[in-house]
Amino acid sequence: MTKSRVFNIVLVCSISLNLLIVGAIIGRVAFHSFMGPPPLNWMMKDLDEETRDRMRTNFKDRASIVAPLRKEIRAAREEFKALLKEKELDEKASRAALARLREASMQYTSTLHEQMVSMLKDLEPEQRMRVSRFMMRPHPRPSLHSLPHSLPEKPVSRLKSTD
């Protein structure tokens, strides 16, 4: 085999591998939900299979209530993000968008808490304690792959100069 033939084979393999990696990254970014999994799902991790099945049925029954709330949070975030992209910041509209986001988040959290309480009442005390470990711990910080997809091209100063 000649040197150029080996080089061409290595080049094709390298390009193929790079395309595979880039495709995996794009797929991960494009299909990864920013909000993550529904908060109630991770609570069941330490429960027995029978209890998990029963709770999954409850989740499915309650999904129609939670889905519109998650959709409202996403819409409020998008509204605020769109306002941030404008040349001049509309303070009144920004406050209104943040109020919408805050209200949607509170409604979502309140609904989840109500659902948790109604589901926890059907568990044994030991099972409730296992589930409470997940409910009471602080949530992890977002990882790099869950951050917004478009980062600033250059550093942005934190405060506007008042000079």
Secondary structure, DSSP 8 states (H G I E B T S, - for coil): --HHHHHHHHHHHHHHHHHHHHHHHHHHHHH--TT-S-TTGGGGGGS-HHHHHHHHHHHHHHHHHHHHHHHHHHHHHHHHHHHHTSSS--HHHHHHHHHHHHHHHHHHHHHHHHHHHHHHTTS-HHHHHHHHHHHHS------GGGS-S---SS---SS----
